[in-house]
Amino acid sequence: MTHEEMDIESALRSRAISGDEVAAAARRLARRAEAEGLVDVAYSDVDTPVGNLVVASTRRGLVRVSFGPEPRDRVLEELAEDVSPRMIESPGRLDDVRRQLDDYFEGRRNEFDLTLDWQLSRGFSRRVLEQTYRIPFGEVSTYREMAAAAGSPRGARAAGNALGGNPIPIVVPCHRVLHSGGGIGGYGGGLDRKRFLLRLEGAMKS
């Protein structure tokens, strides 16, 4: 057992140790684990106007953004299964993601400058999401247009499924994709969040 792990165990056993000391010991453990290359996925929570987000990154980049109604524990279980079980909560490693999300929601940022890890999307789904990533702030597209851009003009339904499974929402702006007839379409985070994001960007007035 490392010194950091002993610190945490002692802190949890002693009523005299404050929550701040437990948190400090956990941060030391996270830094030690990362320094020794023992962490494949770092994750943290980010409070936003659309609710709490769970964000996660690998050494390749941002791999996951999730908000309710998806349970936090399920998100972490899926990351452990699909990416790596070597995970740790490390808010410091997600500082840049948090800052850019804060700027976006406060109207100071129109695009994200983040490296993305696309490993949770493959094939046609990945191509749809890569095209969606290119939709500019304040503009919208359609499922049909995204399908065509991804190489399958008749694949609007499949494009919708790909967008519904987007592992990096907001940053990969699937909320900017609507039905061809002008309807708002679906959204994994719920239609209220989709409307909020479109209004935030000036793409929806009411």
Buried (B, 14 or more C-beta within 10 A) or exposed (E): EEEBBEBBEEBEEEEEBEEEBBEBBBBBBBBBBBEEEEBBBBBBBBEBEBEEBBBBBBEEBBBBBBBBEEEBEEBBEBBBEEBEEEBBBBBEBBEBBBEBBBEBBEEEBEEBEBEBBBBBBEEBBBBBBBBBBEBEBEEBBBBBBBBBBBEBEEBBEBBBBBBEBBBBBBBBBBBBBBBEEEEBBBBBBBEEBBBBBBEBBEBBEE
